[in-house]
Protein backbone atom coordinates (compact mmCIF):
# COMPACT_ATOMS: atom_id res chain seq x y z
CA UNK A 1 0.00 0.00 0.00
CA UNK A 2 2.76 2.48 0.89
CA UNK A 3 4.52 1.73 -2.38
CA UNK A 4 1.40 2.75 -4.32
CA UNK A 5 1.41 6.22 -2.71
CA UNK A 6 5.09 6.67 -3.55
CA UNK A 7 4.38 5.74 -7.18
CA UNK A 8 1.52 8.27 -7.40
CA UNK A 9 3.67 11.02 -5.90
CA UNK A 10 6.54 10.18 -8.26
CA UNK A 11 4.24 10.21 -11.29
CA UNK A 12 2.75 13.52 -10.19
CA UNK A 13 6.23 15.06 -9.90
CA UNK A 14 7.32 13.69 -13.27
CA UNK A 15 4.14 14.92 -14.98
CA UNK A 16 4.54 18.37 -13.39
CA UNK A 17 8.17 18.63 -14.49
CA UNK A 18 7.19 17.57 -18.02
CA UNK A 19 4.45 20.21 -18.12
CA UNK A 20 6.82 22.91 -16.86
CA UNK A 21 9.52 22.01 -19.38
CA UNK A 22 7.44 21.16 -22.47
CA UNK A 23 4.21 23.10 -21.82
CA UNK A 24 1.84 20.19 -22.48
CA UNK A 25 1.39 16.43 -22.14
CA UNK A 26 -0.91 13.79 -23.65
CA UNK A 27 -2.00 10.44 -22.17
CA UNK A 28 0.17 8.53 -24.67
CA UNK A 29 3.26 10.54 -23.71
CA UNK A 30 2.58 10.05 -19.99
CA UNK A 31 2.24 6.30 -20.36
CA UNK A 32 5.23 5.88 -22.68
CA UNK A 33 7.59 8.13 -20.72
CA UNK A 34 6.50 7.67 -17.11
CA UNK A 35 4.29 4.56 -17.00
CA UNK A 36 1.36 6.76 -15.95
CA UNK A 37 -1.90 5.12 -17.03
CA UNK A 38 -4.16 7.53 -15.08
CA UNK A 39 -2.95 10.90 -16.33
CA UNK A 40 -6.36 12.52 -15.81
CA UNK A 41 -6.13 11.69 -12.09
CA UNK A 42 -2.62 13.14 -11.80
CA UNK A 43 -3.73 16.29 -13.66
CA UNK A 44 -6.73 16.65 -11.37
CA UNK A 45 -4.42 16.52 -8.34
CA UNK A 46 -2.08 19.11 -9.88
CA UNK A 47 -4.95 21.47 -10.71
CA UNK A 48 -5.34 22.18 -7.00
CA UNK A 49 -2.10 24.17 -7.21
CA UNK A 50 -1.42 24.94 -10.88
CA UNK A 51 -3.32 26.30 -13.87
CA UNK A 52 -3.71 23.45 -16.38
CA UNK A 53 -6.29 23.45 -19.17
CA UNK A 54 -7.53 20.64 -21.40
CA UNK A 55 -8.06 20.64 -25.13
CA UNK A 56 -9.35 17.76 -27.22
CA UNK A 57 -7.10 16.84 -30.12
CA UNK A 58 -7.89 14.68 -33.12
CA UNK A 59 -5.63 12.03 -34.52
CA UNK A 60 -5.59 8.45 -35.73
CA UNK A 61 -5.01 5.27 -33.78
CA UNK A 62 -2.64 2.49 -34.86
CA UNK A 63 -5.38 1.07 -37.10
CA UNK A 64 -5.90 4.36 -38.91
CA UNK A 65 -9.25 5.09 -37.26
CA UNK A 66 -9.96 8.68 -36.18
CA UNK A 67 -9.71 9.25 -32.41
CA UNK A 68 -9.86 12.14 -29.97
CA UNK A 69 -7.57 12.51 -27.00
CA UNK A 70 -6.88 15.03 -24.25
CA UNK A 71 -3.94 17.42 -24.37
CA UNK A 72 -3.17 19.05 -21.01
CA UNK A 73 -1.62 22.51 -21.25
CA UNK A 74 0.36 24.14 -18.45
CA UNK A 75 -0.20 27.88 -17.88
CA UNK A 76 1.56 28.95 -14.69
CA UNK A 77 3.26 27.88 -11.49
CA UNK A 78 0.56 29.28 -9.23
CA UNK A 79 -3.18 29.02 -9.39
CA UNK A 80 -5.06 32.28 -9.01
CA UNK A 81 -7.63 31.85 -6.27
C-alpha angles and dihedrals in degrees: 000000000000090000090058092057091050090052092051092049091048092049091048091052093047092048091048092050090049091051092049093048102038102024096230144035136197129206091251092053092048093051096043096045104032107015089244109154095170102054093151089060093049090048091050090054092048093049089071088072108017138048108248124161131194129225127181114234129195125224143133129271124227090277093054095252118139114255139174124221138176123259114195115209124201117220109171147346095247131046115229108233 
